[in-house]
Amino acid sequence: MLNAKTSRRSSVTMTAILLATTGSMVAAFVALAFVTVTSRPAEANPQFAQQTKLPCGQCHANPGGGGKLKPFGQKFKEKGNKL
């Protein structure tokens, strides 16, 4: 049979577990909300097209710019964005 001391200890342990679990869930939710609100898709930088007088499609697979780089674009990036 459980006495009052054992019962209270069990109750405290269960409360601690519940608080820890709830705290972890809240932290995960806050982190997810932060990432969702602050993240944004990558954007092409038209400054390089103006600088080089080349179309965005010269460096990027997408002719409109942004996204995956072609080999020419990768070399441009590796050289510090200089031709």
Contacts in CASP RR format, 6 or more apart in sequence:
PFRMAT RR
TARGET T0000
AUTHOR 0000-0000-0000
METHOD contacts of the structure
MODEL  1
MLNAKTSRRSSVTMTAILLATTGSMVAAFVALAFVTVTSRPAEANPQFAQ
QTKLPCGQCHANPGGGGKLKPFGQKFKEKGNKL
2 10 0 8 1.000
42 66 0 8 1.000
42 67 0 8 1.000
43 66 0 8 1.000
44 56 0 8 1.000
44 60 0 8 1.000
44 64 0 8 1.000
44 65 0 8 1.000
44 66 0 8 1.000
44 67 0 8 1.000
46 56 0 8 1.000
48 59 0 8 1.000
48 76 0 8 1.000
48 81 0 8 1.000
49 55 0 8 1.000
49 56 0 8 1.000
51 81 0 8 1.000
52 58 0 8 1.000
52 76 0 8 1.000
52 83 0 8 1.000
55 63 0 8 1.000
56 62 0 8 1.000
56 63 0 8 1.000
56 64 0 8 1.000
56 65 0 8 1.000
56 66 0 8 1.000
57 63 0 8 1.000
57 64 0 8 1.000
57 65 0 8 1.000
57 70 0 8 1.000
58 70 0 8 1.000
58 72 0 8 1.000
58 73 0 8 1.000
59 65 0 8 1.000
59 69 0 8 1.000
59 70 0 8 1.000
59 72 0 8 1.000
59 73 0 8 1.000
59 76 0 8 1.000
59 77 0 8 1.000
60 66 0 8 1.000
60 67 0 8 1.000
60 68 0 8 1.000
60 69 0 8 1.000
60 70 0 8 1.000
60 73 0 8 1.000
61 67 0 8 1.000
61 68 0 8 1.000
61 69 0 8 1.000
61 70 0 8 1.000
62 68 0 8 1.000
69 76 0 8 1.000
69 77 0 8 1.000
76 82 0 8 1.000
76 83 0 8 1.000
END
